[in-house]
Each structure stands twice: as structure tokens, then as C-alpha cells.
């Protein structure tokens, strides 16, 4: 089973702060994913529609309200997390 990085909620808070509150963060998770430690709102991808639409599992996406993908990374650690932290700063500068 997949578990999320310990600082995922902190990353989400940083993203919302960088976006000056103009962003909502949700954790879209496989039904088997252990998300018991998250404080984020969880959406279970029970039918696999999100994973099918975006063609991956175990990735981070920023999906804009119009449905376009603004950011994606398969790297859930290191450089992927840092890039995710910078993304809202670049978008909402």
C-alpha cells in the first residue's frame, strides 16, 4: 500500500499560502491507500477514473478549475516536493 510523505499537509499549506488562499487542496487516493494520517480532505478514486484520466498512480498533480493540469510530478520526494512548493509561487506571483 502507498503512504504519503509525512510533510504532505505542510506542502499543501505552503501551496495555499503561496496562492494567497486562492487554491483548494485535496488528496485523491486509491481505495487501498493508507491515508489515515492525513488532515487533508480525501477523495477516494474508487472507480479509478482519476488514475485513468491522468494515466498514473503515485504522482502529485495540480489540476486547475478548468480541468487543465498545471503541475505534475512522479517524484514524491526531494526535487518533486521542492518543485511543488515553488509552483504556486510562480503561478500566483
Secondary structure, 3 states (H helix, E strand, C coil): CCECCCCHHHHHHHHHHHCCCCCCCEEEECCCCECCCCCCEEEECCCCHHHHHHCCCCCEEEECCCCCEEEEECCCCCHHHHHHHHHHHHHCC
